[in-house]
Every structure is written in structure tokens, then in C-alpha cells.
């Protein structure tokens, strides 16, 4: 488990607020993730995919929101999406509305419906007929940069998934590597927690107080 304040003085750490801690942790996790050898990356993603599809929540869910993996060795979801297509699940992916600062849930039936956005993400075009309301989702599979065992999640800083979590009551799953676990993710009032974290080592179920 990584200690957030490794290699910085205790005095400096004590002076940092949650926002500063997040910046430091994002930098460290992005670096660690970028250094994963390709063979280890593929092995870990294979184990994570198997752990995910064996979840009871996954097996019973029909409408699943899932991110499309593209960035810097984030956990691969393409295999999971193929699995959803093959088993007749409704594949719902994020479309970022930058003006409203929120995620729009769009159903896709093929990878051909995705194209690169200006942020380097693979996203569908907006189509009102394909939009899925958040209260229709049975499960959300979200990306992360760090996590803790209390469900704390460090995302990429936009707050898009926190807003999505707020808008629905379904279970929220984060996919990550075991090295992304920290003792405690720095949290701000707007941050929302995960219910389940899946890594190559297994499944962590969060007990919310």
C-alpha cells in the first residue's frame, strides 16, 4: 500500500490541503501506471476482467455504464464491453458535456460508434434517442487513479463521475491495480465513494457506515 506522503517532509505534508494532496497523488499514480510493462498490463487486465464478470452484480445487471479505456495504461474495458455485447447487455458509455460539466449516458451497439474527442477519449456522438437516464442504470464501472478500502476514489479531477454517482442509486464499481491502493484517499465534500473495487488480486466490498 502506498503512503501518500512518502518522500516529503511531515511538516510539508501537514501544510497540504486535500486539493494539494490530490495533485501529488495523481502525479505519482500516473507515473506508476505509465511504467507498467506491457506483459504485466495484459496479465493484470485479464485477471481484473475475470473478477468483474464473476461478480453477482455484473451478472444480474442489464444496463451497465462503463468507461472506454484509452489513457495511459488505465484498466482495459474493451474485453468487458465485448462480453456485454455477446451477452445482450445494454452497453452505456460516457459522453462528456463540457458546457454542463456532466456525463451523458449514451448506449452503443458497436465500437464503430466511437470516435476520438478533443481530450483523447473515445466517445459516441450525442443522440437523444440513445441517451440513457441515470436512474435506469443497474451498475456503473468507473476509472480511477487511486483508491482506499473505505471506497475513497481519486479520479482525474473533473468531478464528472462524482456528479454521475450523485444522480443514481445503483452500485458503483472502480477498476484499478493493487498498487493504486493508498491508506486514505484525500477527500473533499463533493467527492463520492465506490461500493466495490476490483483489482488483479480480487474484489474489495466497501462497508459504508
C-alpha positions as CSV (number, residue, x, y, z in Angstrom):
1,X,0.0,0.0,0.0
2,X,1.3,3.4,-0.9
3,X,1.7,6.1,1.7
4,X,0.6,9.4,0.1
5,X,3.3,11.5,1.7
6,X,6.3,9.3,1.0
7,X,9.5,11.3,0.3
8,X,8.1,14.6,1.5
9,X,8.7,16.0,5.0
10,X,6.0,15.6,7.6
11,X,5.9,19.4,8.1
12,X,5.2,19.9,4.4
13,X,2.6,17.2,4.4
14,X,0.8,18.7,7.3
15,X,0.6,22.0,5.5
16,X,-1.1,20.4,2.4
17,X,-4.8,20.6,1.9
18,X,-6.9,17.8,0.2
19,X,-6.6,19.5,-3.2
20,X,-2.8,19.7,-3.0
21,X,-2.6,16.0,-1.8
22,X,-4.8,15.0,-4.8
23,X,-2.4,16.7,-7.2
24,X,0.6,15.0,-5.7
25,X,-1.2,11.6,-5.7
26,X,-2.3,12.0,-9.3
27,X,1.2,12.7,-10.4
28,X,2.6,9.7,-8.6
29,X,-0.1,7.3,-9.8
30,X,0.1,8.5,-13.4
31,X,3.9,7.8,-13.3
32,X,3.5,4.4,-11.8
33,X,0.8,3.4,-14.2
34,X,2.7,4.6,-17.2
35,X,5.6,2.3,-16.2
36,X,3.7,-1.0,-16.2
37,X,5.4,-3.4,-18.6
38,X,3.0,-4.4,-21.4
39,X,3.1,-8.1,-20.4
40,X,2.1,-7.3,-16.8
41,X,-0.5,-4.8,-18.0
42,X,-2.2,-7.5,-20.1
43,X,-2.0,-10.1,-17.3
44,X,-3.5,-7.7,-14.7
45,X,-6.3,-6.6,-17.0
46,X,-7.1,-10.3,-17.8
47,X,-7.5,-11.0,-14.1
48,X,-9.5,-7.8,-13.4
49,X,-11.9,-8.7,-16.3
50,X,-12.5,-12.2,-14.9
51,X,-13.0,-10.8,-11.4
52,X,-15.6,-8.4,-12.8
53,X,-17.7,-10.8,-14.9
54,X,-17.8,-13.2,-11.9
55,X,-19.5,-10.6,-9.7
56,X,-23.1,-11.3,-8.9
57,X,-23.9,-7.6,-9.5
58,X,-22.4,-7.8,-13.0
59,X,-24.2,-11.0,-13.9
60,X,-27.6,-9.6,-12.9
61,X,-27.2,-6.1,-14.3
62,X,-28.6,-5.3,-17.7
63,X,-28.0,-1.6,-18.2
64,X,-24.3,-1.0,-17.4
65,X,-22.4,2.3,-17.6
66,X,-18.8,1.6,-18.4
67,X,-15.9,3.8,-19.3
68,X,-13.9,3.2,-22.6
69,X,-10.3,2.6,-21.8
70,X,-7.7,4.6,-23.8
71,X,-5.4,6.5,-21.5
72,X,-2.0,5.7,-20.1
73,X,-2.5,2.0,-19.2
74,X,-5.8,2.5,-17.4
75,X,-7.5,-0.8,-16.8
76,X,-8.7,-2.2,-20.1
77,X,-12.5,-2.3,-20.5
78,X,-12.7,-3.3,-24.2
79,X,-12.9,-7.0,-23.3
80,X,-15.7,-6.3,-20.8
81,X,-17.6,-4.3,-23.5
82,X,-17.3,-7.2,-25.9
83,X,-18.5,-9.5,-23.2
84,X,-21.6,-7.2,-22.7
85,X,-22.3,-7.2,-26.5
86,X,-22.1,-11.0,-26.5
87,X,-24.5,-11.5,-23.6
88,X,-27.1,-9.0,-24.7
89,X,-26.4,-6.3,-22.0
90,X,-27.0,-2.7,-22.7
91,X,-23.6,-1.0,-23.2
92,X,-23.8,2.6,-21.9
93,X,-20.7,4.7,-22.2
94,X,-19.9,8.3,-21.1
95,X,-20.2,11.4,-23.3
96,X,-18.7,14.4,-21.6
97,X,-20.8,17.5,-21.8
98,X,-18.2,20.2,-21.1
99,X,-20.6,23.1,-21.1
100,X,-22.9,21.5,-18.5
101,X,-19.9,19.8,-16.8
102,X,-21.6,16.4,-16.7
103,X,-21.5,12.9,-18.1
104,X,-24.3,12.0,-20.6
105,X,-25.0,8.2,-20.7
106,X,-25.2,7.0,-24.3
107,X,-26.0,3.5,-25.5
108,X,-23.7,2.0,-28.1
109,X,-24.1,-1.2,-30.1
110,X,-20.7,-1.2,-31.8
111,X,-17.2,0.2,-31.3
112,X,-17.7,1.9,-34.7
113,X,-19.9,4.4,-32.9
114,X,-16.9,5.8,-31.0
115,X,-14.5,8.5,-32.2
116,X,-11.7,10.4,-30.5
117,X,-12.7,13.5,-28.6
118,X,-10.6,16.6,-28.2
119,X,-9.4,15.2,-24.8
120,X,-8.2,11.9,-26.4
121,X,-11.2,9.9,-25.1
122,X,-13.2,7.6,-27.3
123,X,-16.8,8.9,-27.2
124,X,-20.0,8.5,-29.1
125,X,-21.8,11.3,-30.8
126,X,-24.7,12.7,-28.8
127,X,-28.0,11.2,-29.8
128,X,-31.1,11.9,-27.8
129,X,-32.7,8.6,-28.8
130,X,-29.7,6.7,-27.4
131,X,-29.4,8.6,-24.2
132,X,-30.0,6.5,-21.0
133,X,-31.2,8.2,-17.9
134,X,-29.0,7.7,-14.8
135,X,-31.9,6.2,-12.8
136,X,-32.1,3.5,-15.5
137,X,-28.6,2.2,-14.8
138,X,-28.1,-1.0,-12.9
139,X,-24.3,-0.6,-12.5
140,X,-21.5,1.9,-13.0
141,X,-18.0,0.9,-13.8
142,X,-15.7,3.8,-13.3
143,X,-12.0,4.5,-13.9
144,X,-9.7,5.6,-11.0
145,X,-6.2,6.7,-10.2
146,X,-6.2,5.6,-6.6
147,X,-8.5,4.1,-4.0
148,X,-8.8,3.1,-0.4
149,X,-10.7,0.3,1.3
150,X,-13.4,2.7,2.6
151,X,-14.5,3.4,-1.0
152,X,-12.4,6.5,-1.5
153,X,-11.7,7.2,-5.1
154,X,-9.3,9.5,-6.8
155,X,-10.4,10.4,-10.3
156,X,-8.9,12.7,-12.9
157,X,-10.0,16.0,-11.3
158,X,-13.1,16.9,-13.3
159,X,-15.7,15.7,-10.9
160,X,-17.7,14.2,-13.7
161,X,-18.1,10.8,-12.1
162,X,-18.9,12.3,-8.7
163,X,-21.9,14.0,-10.3
164,X,-22.9,10.8,-12.0
165,X,-22.7,8.9,-8.7
166,X,-25.0,11.5,-7.2
167,X,-27.6,11.0,-9.8
168,X,-28.2,7.3,-9.3
169,X,-28.6,4.7,-6.6
170,X,-27.0,1.7,-8.3
171,X,-23.8,0.1,-7.3
172,X,-20.6,1.9,-8.3
173,X,-17.5,-0.2,-9.2
174,X,-14.0,1.0,-9.6
175,X,-11.4,-0.9,-11.7
176,X,-7.8,-0.5,-10.6
177,X,-4.4,-2.2,-9.9
178,X,-3.4,-3.3,-6.4
179,X,-0.5,-0.8,-6.4
180,X,-3.1,2.0,-6.6
181,X,-4.4,1.3,-3.1
182,X,-3.5,4.0,-0.6
183,X,-4.1,4.2,3.2
184,X,-6.6,7.1,2.7
185,X,-7.6,8.9,-0.4
186,X,-7.8,12.7,0.2
187,X,-11.5,13.6,0.0
188,X,-13.4,16.9,-0.4
189,X,-17.1,17.4,0.3
190,X,-18.1,16.8,-3.3
191,X,-16.3,13.5,-3.6
192,X,-18.4,10.3,-3.7
193,X,-17.3,6.8,-2.8
194,X,-17.3,3.5,-4.6
195,X,-19.2,0.4,-3.4
196,X,-16.8,-2.2,-4.9
197,X,-13.2,-2.1,-6.1
198,X,-11.8,-4.7,-8.4
199,X,-8.1,-5.3,-8.8
200,X,-6.0,-8.2,-10.3
201,X,-5.8,-9.6,-6.7
202,X,-9.5,-9.8,-6.1
203,X,-12.7,-7.9,-5.1
204,X,-13.0,-5.4,-2.2
205,X,-16.5,-4.7,-1.0
206,X,-16.9,-1.5,0.9
207,X,-18.8,-1.4,4.2
208,X,-20.4,2.0,4.3
209,X,-21.0,3.4,7.7
